[in-house]
Amino acid sequence: MNVLIYGLGALGAIAVFLLPIRCGQLLWSALSCPAKRNRGKMISAIAFVVAWVAWAGYDVISSIVACFTNSYCGPGVGSVWIYLAFFGLIYVCFELLVQTLQWLLNKGIF
């Protein structure tokens, strides 16, 4: 269990910087899509995914920032690792959603 929390926590710490870069890459790929009929679908799908990440990650990011700026972080010593693990899980869900949506768009299902 500790390995899972520390692994997702490390991924969450990396995802704090990786998520905005990945969202920018997705938006750039949607804007440079050669097929005009898929461009609107891609932009709306990416907007949905980014809005979901913003909604899901708001409380977690505010808790992480509070841990680094305040003297009290949470009830346990490893509370910041748990918050980072939650954000890492949100990032894994984000990547799964993005890969699924790209697969659906490439197959023409969506």
C-alpha positions as MATLAB code, in Angstrom:
seq = 'MNVLIYGLGALGAIAVFLLPIRCGQLLWSALSCPAKRNRGKMISAIAFVVAWVAWAGYDVISSIVACFTNSYCGPGVGSVWIYLAFFGLIYVCFELLVQTLQWLLNKGIF';
ca = [
       0.000    0.000    0.000;
       2.864    2.379    0.777;
       4.409    1.748   -2.631;
       1.115    2.646   -4.295;
       0.771    5.882   -2.318;
       4.389    6.894   -2.888;
       4.228    5.935   -6.575;
       1.032    7.859   -7.214;
       2.389   10.686   -5.056;
       5.507   10.947   -7.190;
       3.338   10.878  -10.307;
       1.137   13.572   -8.768;
       4.171   15.751   -8.062;
       5.278   15.375  -11.677;
       1.717   15.842  -12.947;
       1.504   19.298  -11.361;
       3.947   20.426  -14.051;
       3.063   17.885  -16.742;
      -0.694   18.466  -16.852;
      -0.634   22.038  -18.250;
       1.942   21.006  -20.848;
      -0.165   18.009  -21.869;
      -3.317   20.152  -22.117;
      -1.432   22.576  -24.364;
      -0.274   19.724  -26.581;
      -3.818   18.440  -26.883;
      -5.169   21.856  -27.759;
      -2.421   22.371  -30.337;
      -3.165   19.009  -31.940;
      -6.875   19.855  -32.054;
      -6.262   23.238  -33.665;
      -3.911   21.781  -36.256;
      -6.250   18.919  -37.188;
      -6.437   18.714  -40.996;
     -10.011   17.409  -41.063;
     -12.315   20.319  -40.314;
     -15.208   18.072  -39.337;
     -13.153   16.469  -36.562;
     -11.722   19.749  -35.288;
     -14.879   20.823  -33.485;
     -15.340   17.394  -31.970;
     -11.740   17.299  -30.773;
     -11.905   20.773  -29.236;
     -15.164   20.002  -27.444;
     -13.796   16.681  -26.164;
     -10.591   18.311  -24.936;
     -12.592   21.091  -23.287;
     -14.666   18.452  -21.498;
     -11.576   16.605  -20.256;
      -9.827   19.789  -19.116;
     -12.977   20.966  -17.318;
     -13.229   17.591  -15.580;
      -9.605   17.808  -14.427;
     -10.125   21.355  -13.176;
     -13.238   20.304  -11.282;
     -11.695   17.134   -9.845;
      -8.316   18.619   -9.020;
      -9.301   21.937   -7.486;
      -9.650   20.722   -3.894;
      -6.603   18.501   -4.145;
      -4.373   21.247   -5.535;
      -5.592   23.724   -2.927;
      -4.775   21.153   -0.211;
      -1.300   20.596   -1.670;
      -0.628   24.333   -1.790;
      -1.899   24.678    1.784;
       0.475   21.921    2.882;
       3.450   23.725    1.413;
       2.506   27.191    2.648;
       0.968   26.600    6.090;
       2.357   24.988    9.198;
      -0.595   22.564    9.443;
      -0.969   20.107    6.586;
      -3.386   17.468    7.800;
      -4.066   14.909   10.493;
      -1.068   12.749    9.620;
       2.578   13.202    8.813;
       2.114   11.861    5.294;
      -0.940   13.922    4.379;
       0.843   15.674    1.529;
       1.694   12.276    0.005;
      -1.954   11.288    0.129;
      -2.961   14.554   -1.567;
      -0.282   14.047   -4.224;
      -1.441   10.452   -4.706;
      -4.998   11.692   -5.313;
      -3.695   14.132   -7.894;
      -1.636   11.362   -9.492;
      -4.796    9.276   -9.744;
      -6.584   12.227  -11.359;
      -3.727   12.469  -13.877;
      -3.965    8.751  -14.689;
      -7.716    9.160  -15.281;
      -6.986   12.213  -17.442;
      -4.589   10.263  -19.639;
      -7.021    7.347  -19.919;
      -9.804    9.722  -20.983;
      -7.568   11.442  -23.523;
      -6.341    8.183  -25.034;
      -9.893    6.813  -25.214;
     -11.219    9.983  -26.861;
      -8.362   10.042  -29.379;
      -8.993    6.386  -30.211;
     -12.719    7.060  -30.680;
     -12.010   10.077  -32.881;
      -9.515    8.146  -35.014;
     -11.986    5.277  -35.500;
     -14.747    7.731  -36.415;
     -17.014    6.507  -33.627;
     -17.256    9.877  -31.900;
];
